[in-house]
Amino acid sequence: MEGPAQTECVEIKTWHYDKDPSYGWKSFTGTEVICIEAGSLEIDIEFPGEERKVITLQGSCRDYVIIPPGQQKRVRVTQTPAYGICIRWPSGSGNQRKISS
């Protein structure tokens, strides 16, 4: 993606899943906002020093979640099609990493 929707300061992107992406655990070094327009997601988040939390987002409610920097997360699609928007800051290469677990 190029243009004002993705700079080193901010990244705004739409997402769409027709099935569970099964991409495993990831960590992002910046802040991330996930907004859902349709479908549903379960997001597992591991906050340092706390137990794992499961957050359910429903498109029918236009739910969103704000994930602080450095948190480990795994997204599961529980109702398809699921689509929405994601906003991350700062952006740029190297800010997201897969976690083997």
LOBA-993349 format. One line per 10 residues: number of its first residue (from 1); their letters; for each residue z, y, x of N, C-alpha, C. Coordinates in Angstrom, 2 decimals. Layout:
N
NUM> A> Z Y X Z Y X Z Y X; ...
//
This chain:
101
1> MEGPAQTECV> 0.00 -1.17 0.85 0.00 0.00 0.00 0.00 1.23 0.89; -0.81 2.20 0.53 -0.87 3.45 1.27 -0.72 4.61 0.29; -0.46 5.80 0.81 -0.35 6.99 -0.01 1.08 7.38 -0.25; 1.29 8.31 -1.18 2.65 8.84 -1.40 3.63 7.84 -2.00; 3.15 6.69 -2.52 4.06 5.70 -3.09 4.75 4.87 -2.01; 4.27 4.96 -0.77 4.97 4.26 0.32 4.88 5.09 1.60; 6.02 5.63 1.98 6.15 6.34 3.24 7.33 5.71 3.96; 7.66 6.21 5.12 8.86 5.68 5.80 10.13 6.13 5.10; 10.03 7.12 4.21 11.21 7.62 3.49 11.47 6.85 2.20; 10.40 6.51 1.47 10.57 5.88 0.16 9.39 4.95 -0.12
11> EIKTWHYDKD> 9.67 3.92 -0.91 8.63 2.99 -1.36 8.82 2.77 -2.86; 7.76 2.96 -3.63 7.78 2.73 -5.07 6.68 1.74 -5.37; 7.05 0.61 -5.99 6.02 -0.39 -6.27 6.29 -1.06 -7.61; 5.21 -1.49 -8.24 5.34 -2.30 -9.44 5.36 -3.76 -9.01; 5.97 -4.61 -9.83 6.00 -6.05 -9.55 5.73 -6.79 -10.86; 5.19 -8.00 -10.72 4.83 -8.81 -11.88 4.93 -10.28 -11.47; 5.68 -11.06 -12.23 5.81 -12.50 -11.97 5.46 -13.28 -13.23; 4.55 -14.25 -13.08 4.24 -15.18 -14.16 5.01 -16.48 -14.00; 5.66 -16.64 -12.82 6.53 -17.79 -12.56 7.56 -17.35 -11.52; 8.57 -18.18 -11.32 9.61 -17.88 -10.35 9.01 -17.87 -8.94
21> PSYGWKSFTG> 9.16 -16.78 -8.18 8.55 -16.71 -6.85 9.21 -17.61 -5.81; 10.45 -18.02 -6.04 11.18 -18.90 -5.12 11.09 -18.44 -3.66; 11.34 -17.17 -3.42 11.26 -16.69 -2.05 12.58 -16.73 -1.29; 13.63 -17.20 -1.91 14.91 -17.36 -1.21 15.68 -16.06 -1.03; 16.66 -16.12 -0.15 17.55 -14.97 0.10 16.86 -13.95 0.99; 17.08 -12.65 0.67 16.55 -11.55 1.47 17.63 -10.49 1.61; 17.48 -9.68 2.63 18.37 -8.55 2.84 17.50 -7.33 3.14; 17.87 -6.19 2.59 17.14 -4.93 2.80 18.12 -3.93 3.39; 17.70 -3.23 4.44 18.62 -2.33 5.14 18.86 -1.02 4.41; 18.04 -0.71 3.40 18.22 0.52 2.64 18.75 0.25 1.25
31> TEVICIEAGS> 18.69 1.27 0.41 19.09 1.15 -0.99 17.88 0.71 -1.80; 18.12 -0.11 -2.83 17.04 -0.65 -3.64 17.41 -0.54 -5.12; 16.47 -0.07 -5.93 16.64 -0.02 -7.37 15.58 -0.94 -7.98; 16.01 -1.91 -8.78 15.09 -2.81 -9.47 15.21 -2.52 -10.96; 14.09 -2.12 -11.58 14.03 -1.84 -13.02 13.12 -2.88 -13.65; 13.52 -3.41 -14.81 12.72 -4.43 -15.48 12.23 -3.89 -16.82; 10.95 -4.13 -17.09 10.33 -3.69 -18.33 10.14 -4.84 -19.32; 9.88 -6.05 -18.80 9.67 -7.21 -19.67 10.15 -8.46 -18.94; 10.49 -9.50 -19.72 10.98 -10.74 -19.14 12.46 -10.64 -18.81; 12.93 -11.54 -17.94 14.32 -11.47 -17.49 14.44 -12.04 -16.09
41> LEIDIEFPGE> 15.43 -11.53 -15.37 15.71 -11.94 -14.00 17.20 -12.24 -13.87; 17.52 -13.15 -12.96 18.89 -13.30 -12.48 18.86 -12.96 -11.00; 19.74 -12.07 -10.60 19.81 -11.66 -9.20 21.17 -12.07 -8.66; 21.15 -12.96 -7.66 22.38 -13.33 -6.95 22.56 -12.31 -5.84; 23.75 -11.73 -5.74 24.04 -10.75 -4.70 25.32 -11.17 -3.99; 25.28 -11.15 -2.67 26.47 -11.43 -1.86 26.92 -10.15 -1.20; 28.05 -9.63 -1.68 28.64 -8.45 -1.07 29.61 -8.92 0.01; 29.61 -8.29 1.19 30.51 -8.72 2.26 31.97 -8.74 1.80; 32.66 -9.83 2.06 34.07 -9.96 1.72 34.35 -10.25 0.26; 33.32 -10.46 -0.55 33.50 -10.74 -1.97 32.75 -12.02 -2.34
51> ERKVITLQGS> 33.06 -12.55 -3.50 32.35 -13.71 -3.99 30.95 -13.31 -4.45; 30.05 -14.27 -4.49 28.69 -14.04 -4.97 28.73 -13.62 -6.44; 27.90 -12.64 -6.79 27.80 -12.17 -8.17 26.40 -12.45 -8.68; 26.29 -12.75 -9.97 25.01 -12.95 -10.62 24.82 -11.83 -11.63; 23.74 -11.09 -11.48 23.42 -9.99 -12.38 22.18 -10.40 -13.17; 22.25 -10.29 -14.49 21.11 -10.61 -15.35 20.47 -9.32 -15.82; 19.15 -9.22 -15.64 18.39 -8.07 -16.11 17.47 -8.51 -17.23; 17.49 -7.78 -18.34 16.66 -8.08 -19.50 15.66 -6.96 -19.73; 14.38 -7.33 -19.80 13.35 -6.33 -20.07 13.48 -5.71 -21.44; 13.97 -6.47 -22.42 14.12 -5.93 -23.77 15.12 -4.77 -23.80
61> CRDYVIIPPG> 15.99 -4.70 -22.80 16.98 -3.60 -22.71 16.60 -2.56 -21.66; 15.50 -2.84 -20.94 15.07 -2.00 -19.81 16.21 -1.83 -18.81; 16.81 -2.95 -18.45 17.92 -2.95 -17.49 17.47 -2.56 -16.09; 18.43 -2.15 -15.28 18.17 -1.90 -13.87 19.43 -2.18 -13.08; 19.26 -2.37 -11.77 20.38 -2.56 -10.88 20.12 -1.75 -9.61; 21.18 -1.18 -9.05 21.10 -0.47 -7.78 21.82 -1.33 -6.75; 21.10 -1.71 -5.71 21.66 -2.59 -4.69 21.89 -1.76 -3.42; 23.15 -1.67 -2.98 23.46 -0.88 -1.78 22.82 -1.49 -0.52; 22.73 -0.72 0.54 22.13 -1.20 1.79 22.82 -2.44 2.35; 22.01 -3.34 2.92 22.52 -4.48 3.65 23.01 -5.66 2.84
71> QQKRVRVTQT> 22.85 -5.62 1.53 23.32 -6.74 0.70 22.31 -7.87 0.70; 22.80 -9.09 0.67 21.92 -10.25 0.58 21.67 -10.54 -0.89; 20.38 -10.79 -1.23 20.05 -11.04 -2.63 19.00 -12.14 -2.74; 19.03 -12.79 -3.91 18.02 -13.77 -4.27 17.66 -13.49 -5.73; 16.37 -13.39 -6.02 15.90 -13.11 -7.37 15.31 -14.38 -7.97; 15.71 -14.67 -9.22 15.14 -15.80 -9.96 14.58 -15.26 -11.28; 13.36 -15.63 -11.58 12.73 -15.25 -12.85 13.16 -16.26 -13.89; 13.78 -15.80 -14.99 14.26 -16.71 -16.02 13.47 -16.62 -17.32; 12.64 -15.57 -17.46 11.74 -15.47 -18.61 10.48 -14.75 -18.15; 9.33 -15.36 -18.41 8.06 -14.78 -18.00 7.24 -14.36 -19.21
81> PAYGICIRWP> 6.28 -13.47 -19.04 6.06 -12.74 -17.81 7.17 -11.71 -17.60; 7.48 -11.47 -16.35 8.50 -10.48 -15.99 7.82 -9.42 -15.12; 8.05 -8.15 -15.47 7.47 -7.08 -14.66 8.31 -5.82 -14.76; 8.13 -4.98 -13.75 8.90 -3.74 -13.69 8.52 -2.94 -12.46; 9.50 -2.20 -11.96 9.28 -1.32 -10.82 10.45 -1.46 -9.85; 10.16 -1.28 -8.57 11.18 -1.32 -7.53 11.04 -0.04 -6.70; 12.18 0.58 -6.41 12.20 1.79 -5.57 13.15 1.49 -4.41; 12.67 1.71 -3.19 13.49 1.46 -2.00 13.46 2.68 -1.09; 14.61 2.95 -0.49 14.66 4.00 0.52 15.71 3.69 1.55; 15.52 3.97 2.81 14.21 4.32 3.37 13.31 3.10 3.36
91> SGSGNQRKIS> 12.02 3.33 3.54 11.06 2.24 3.56 10.64 1.99 5.00; 9.47 1.47 5.21 8.97 1.22 6.55 9.11 -0.22 6.96; 8.34 -0.60 7.94 8.35 -1.99 8.39 9.68 -2.34 9.05; 10.08 -3.58 8.89 11.30 -4.05 9.52 12.57 -3.81 8.73; 12.47 -3.21 7.54 13.67 -2.94 6.74 14.09 -4.09 5.86; 13.23 -5.11 5.72 13.57 -6.27 4.88 13.47 -7.52 5.74; 14.40 -8.46 5.51 14.34 -9.71 6.27 14.74 -10.88 5.37; 14.08 -12.02 5.62 14.43 -13.26 4.95 15.67 -13.84 5.61; 16.50 -14.49 4.83 17.72 -15.08 5.35 17.61 -16.59 5.12; 17.79 -17.34 6.16 17.73 -18.80 5.99 19.08 -19.30 5.52
101> S> 19.09 -19.89 4.32 20.32 -20.50 3.80 19.98 -21.53 2.76
//
